[in-house]
Amino acid sequence: MKLFGAIIIILATTWVGFEGAKRLSERPKQLRQLKVAIQSLEAEIMYGLTPLAEASEHIAKQIPNPLSRLFEQFSNKLLTKQETAFEAWEESVNEIWGQTSMLDSEKEVMMQFGSTLGQHDREQQQKQIKLTLSHLEREEQEAKERQHRYERMIKSLGFLTGLLIVILML
């Protein structure tokens, strides 16, 4: 019976370690997806002259969850409510952000981006998009470094924590 309990404890803590490592590996992937989405938004707005709500709807169909929900909600809020683009963006980001693996620093970049949506002419809007993309590029590099540095350690730490708990219980 003790052996069964020990195995359960080790499996549970190992699983927690792997989940933590998964979150680390998801962050760079989601940042890449976000960059692609913003680049697509730029193309839709600048070259396709597509309205913001319609462009967001197109982007939501092109990228995976949870980021697709961000653009889907943003589009819905623009179409159904009488809000500014920033208010709709802010609400959408706040609602979806907890479902992502991204940090508050990326959220701040996205809030700054949202504050410029629909506020400037096309040229200024394009400059703001480029600035946002450069910030996200920097965050992605930092996320990759963090993933390489800590991913294996977190997995091992989960297993070793379980082993420690089992040893202490004996």
Steps between C-alpha positions, in 0.01 A plus 500: 500500500786737582658423165178586318473832689864581426449435128191723496689784673795473260271488196300800620802720567665390174182594317505844666862544386411406142204741501728781616747415224215491247402852597859610439504339156157642407604861562742538203252320275215731600722806457582385144129451432425844639766657277353325196153618598613861533685480168181367342303781661747748352460349154120499525484860618778656292475317172155345499336809652287262705307641797647410837212274610501305175881470499493366856236247404720376212800470730300307761436232236870472413665451839451236772347545845527682735615790281223441247249571778673831569446620144154343482384680815659824382311477173172418676540791741566741214195379311251473786593771749545871461854501636825644382753261350717536811217415740406193295866395476561552871194295600594221259860484620393497866249220440736274304841568655463249784455222243834573337851411612619856458617733774388845614781663301344372177158608622634852549635501143159392374324768706730765353426363154126512569520861611620596152240301303286728290659813646742590221522521125624194308866603503506560876302181559757305302781649711317396817458148365873480419581620851271237652658230284849601613389484866348156443817384324704600804255322731513189281880488518483532878236225514716266292799562725290436809359182347846363418631592841217373721288242316702189588562627852127541569428148377773358723389713793149354482633144516754579772238678712286187491799289592578730793142483626507120482832483685374734771184296546692176554 
